[in-house]
């Protein structure tokens, strides 16, 4: 006997499978089909919603009330990984990860929770924002100076060295080396071959050297004392007095008198009695001013070179050198930490 149930293929299938069973049993199944059609539709609708949820990967309503990204299957327990947003480049605490199956927040997700103190955590890298030109004063703040290299000094962008044929004639950092100069020209002056050099921090005779032979600069001698650490002085007698041992005579040179583009270089004494050298007139608030030992530049003026400043936390001594390799050795082998480029000085008189 063949029976067809219009609009109910599920019931038709069941009846076809139960061929040979009595008519009463078939009627019972048909009635059950009437009652179960609605339930079957609901079941089918639930399955369809689950499939749509899995297709889109969306679900909401974590236990903590937050919105999560990713589907969670009742059969497999699998879920997709959440998405993250970085709110603050300087700290892992500012990075929030939303999602997973719990909808919880994760601190330090983009940085691994690195503790950089006293440095600053910038996207998982420990940097010194006081002298890093790519993170000057804060993470991601890059120093860009037109027609010049840039430096970062005390968390502020500054002008390094002008590009060839350009000069910083107005002294403004914001427009960089704004003046294009012809060969042999300098800001405010035009050199002439054969002219004598005078003490003005300029190249007067067009030989690409400033003030050579004019007696403008004084040599700074470096000595070492078991009690004071390293001492730097223009007085050769002092450099060899008491328990001081002269290490290098005329270690570097400074100008003896002020000129345009130069700043005073101060000698101070710290509370532990050890010397400290800085461009700060108040000794950075950490020492007592002794006097000015000479005049230095803020950049590579007239061929000036970097004077590196280091500090030893164990004995409280500062160390200064013009040698990058000596700086690196002091850090790697003798317990010093590099602080900054203190000034620009000269290698000759």
N, C-alpha and C positions, 0 to 999 in steps of 0.2 A: 504493500500500500504506500502510495506517495502522497506526502502532505506538504503544501507550500504555505508559509506564513508571511503575508505581505508586510514589508517594512521592517521585518525582524529576522535578518539573516542568521543571527546567533541562535535563535530558537529553531530555525530551519535546520541548521547544522546538527543540533542536538537531536532533533526528531529523526533525521536521516541516520544518525549513528545508532539510534535505539529502535531500528526497524525490527519488528517481530514482537515488540512489547505491546501489551493490550491497549486498546483505544482509550480506556480510562486513564492509563498511565500517561499516554500522550496528551490528553486534555489537562492532566495535572501539570505536566511540563509547560504547556502553553500558558496556563494561568500563572505559573511561576514566572514565565517570561514577561507577562504583563506587569507583574509586580516588580520585577527586577530590572525592567528597561531603564527606569529612571536612575536606579543605582548604578547600572552599567554605564550610563551616560556620565554620571558624576565621576565614576572611576576613570573613564576615558578622559574626561576633562582634567583630572588631577595629573594623569600621566602626561598629557599635552603640556600643562603648565611646567611640570618638572623638566620636560625636554626643552622647553623654551628657556627656562632658567639656566640649564646647562649650556645651551647654545649661546646665550648672551653673556654668561659668566657673572650674573648679578644676583646678589642677595642682600638683604638689609636686616638690621635689627640684631646686632651683637648683644651679648649679655649686658654690656655696659651702656647700651643705647647708642653706640657709635655706628657709623655706616662702614661696612667692609666691602672690599672688592674681592671677588672670587666666589665660585660655587662650591657647595658642600654636598656630596652625594650620600644618601642614606645607605646605599649598598656598599660603596667602596670607602667612604669616609675621606675621600680626596678633596682638597681645596686648592684654589689658586693662591699665589703669593700676593701680598698687598702692595700698594703703590706708596711711594715716599715723596715728601716735599721738604726741601731745605729752606728753613726760615732764617737761619743766621749762619754766615760763613765762619764766624769766629769761634763757635763753640758747638760741641756735640750736643749740648743741652738744648740748642735751638733747632735741632733736627728732629722732625716728627715723622714716624712711619705709621701709616694708617692701613689696616687691613689684616690679612691672615684670617684665620677662622675665629679669632677671639676679638678682633677690633681693638686691641690694646695699643698704647703708645710705647715707642722704644726710644730711649734717650741715647744719643751718640751713634745713631745708625750709620750715618755717612762718614763718620770719623773714627769709628772703633773705640770711642771713649778714651782717646789718648790724653794723658795729663801732661801738658806742656809747660806748666809753671816753672820759672817766671816768664817764659816765652808765650806766644799766642798760638792757639790751634786754628790753622786755616785749612779747612778741608783735609784734615788728617796729617798735615805737615806742621811741625813746630817752627815758627819763624819769629824773628825779632822785628817787630813793626816799627822800631825806632830808627832802623837803618837799612831796611829792605826796600829798594826802589819799586818792587812789584807788589808790595804790601805795606805802603808807607802810611803809618798812623792808623791802619785798619786793614783787614783782609780784603784783597781784591782792588786796593787803591794803587794804581800804577802811576809812577811819575813819568810824564811825557813833556819834554822841553823842546820847542822848535829849534832846528838846526844845531842841536847840541846833545851830548849825553846827559843823563840825569843822575842825581844822587839823592839819598834820603838821609837827612841829618836831624836828629831829635824829633822824629816822626813828621817832619815837614819836607816837602819836595824842594830840591835845589838844583842849580845849574852846575853841571860837571865841566866838560870841555867842549868848546865851540867846534863845529864842523869846519873843515878847511875853507878858507875864504869868507868866513863869517865872524862877526864880533858882537859881544854884548856891550853896546855903547851906552845904553841907558840904565844899566844896572837892574833891570826888571826881570824877574824870573819868569813871569807869566808869558812874555813874548820871546823868551829865549835869546838866542844870538840873532838879533833882528837886523843887523846891518851887514850887507855884503861888502867886503873889502877887496880892493885890488891888491895885487902882489906887493908885499912890503909895507902896506898900510896898516895902521892900528887905530883904534878909537881915539879921537881927539888929537892925533898926531900923525904926521907922515914922515917915515924914516928916510934918511938920505945916506947912501953909501959914503963912507969916509968920515961921517960926523962922529964926534966923540960920544961915548956912553956916559950918561949922567944918572944919578940915583932917582929914578922916577918909575920903576917897574914897567918900563917900555923898552922896545928894541929901537934904539936911535939910529943905528947904522945899517939896518936891513940885513943882519947876518943871522936872524932867527934866534938870537940869544939876548937876554935882557941884562943890562947893567954889568956885564963882565968887565973886570979890571977897574971898576970904579970904587971899590972898597965899600960897597953898600951893605954887605952882609957879614955877620959874625958867626964863627963856628961854635957849635954846641958840643961839649965834651960829655962822654958817658962814663960814669964810674959806678962801682958797686961797693956797698957797705953791708957787713953782716947784720947790723942793727937797723939800717934805714932802707935796705934794698937798693934799687938803682936810683942814681942821682944824675940830673942833667943840668949843666951849668956852662955859661960862656966864660967863666973864670977858671983858667987852667990851674991856678994855684989851689983853688978850692977843690977842684976835681982830684987833687992828689993829697989832700989834707986829712988829718985824723985817721980813721980806719977805712977811708975811701981808697979803693984801688982803681986806677985809670984803666978802663977797658978800651975805649976808642976816642982818640983825639979828633976833633972836628967831625963828629959822627954825622951831623947834618948842619945846615946853615939857616939862619933867620935874618931878617932885615934889622938893622940897628935902629932905624928911625921909621916913623909912619909914612906911608905913601898911599895914593889912591888904590883901592882894591886890597889893602892889607888890614889886618886886625891884630890887636895886642894878644900876646901869648903869656899867660900868667903862671907864676910859680906860687904854690900854696903849701901849707903844712896841715896834714890831717890830725885828728885827735890822737892817733897812735904815734905821732911824731914823724911819720913818713911823708915824703914829698909827693905832691900831686900837681899835674900840669894841665891847664885847660884854657880855652878861650873865654870862659865865663868870668866876668869881673868879680862876682861874689863867690867864686870857687865852687859853684853849683850848690851852695848852701851847706857844704859838708866839710869845709876846711877854712883855715885862716890865710888871708892873702899876705904873701911875702913881697911880691913885686912883679914887674914885667921883665921877662928875659929877652924879648924881641918881638918881631912882628911877622905874622904868617898869613897865608892865603886860605880862602875857603874852597878853592879849586885849583886846578893845575896852571895857575898864572905863571907866565915866564918859565915854563918847564918844571914847575914845582911837582913834588911827588908826595904820595900819601904817608902820613905819620900815624901808625896804628897804635891803638891804646888797648891794653889788656889788664886784667885784674886777677889776683890770686886770693881766693876767699879764705885760704888757710892762714896766711900771714898778714893779710890786709895791705899788700903792696901792689902798686901799679907799675906797669912796664910799658915802655914805648919803643917802637922800632920802625924803620923805613923798609925793612926787608920782609916780604911776604913769606918767604921760606922760614925765617926766624920766628915770625908770628905763628906759623903753623906748628913748628917744633915746640914752641912754648906751650901751646895748647895740648899737643899730643903727648908730650913727655914730662912737662914740669908743672902741671896742675893749673895753668892759667886759663882764663876764659876770655875770648875776644869781645870787647865792648863796642868799639866804633872806630871810625877814622876821625882822629881828633883834629887834625889840621893838615895843610899842605906846606911842605918845607922844601929846601933846595939842597942839592948834593954838592954844590960848589960855591965859592965866594962870588 
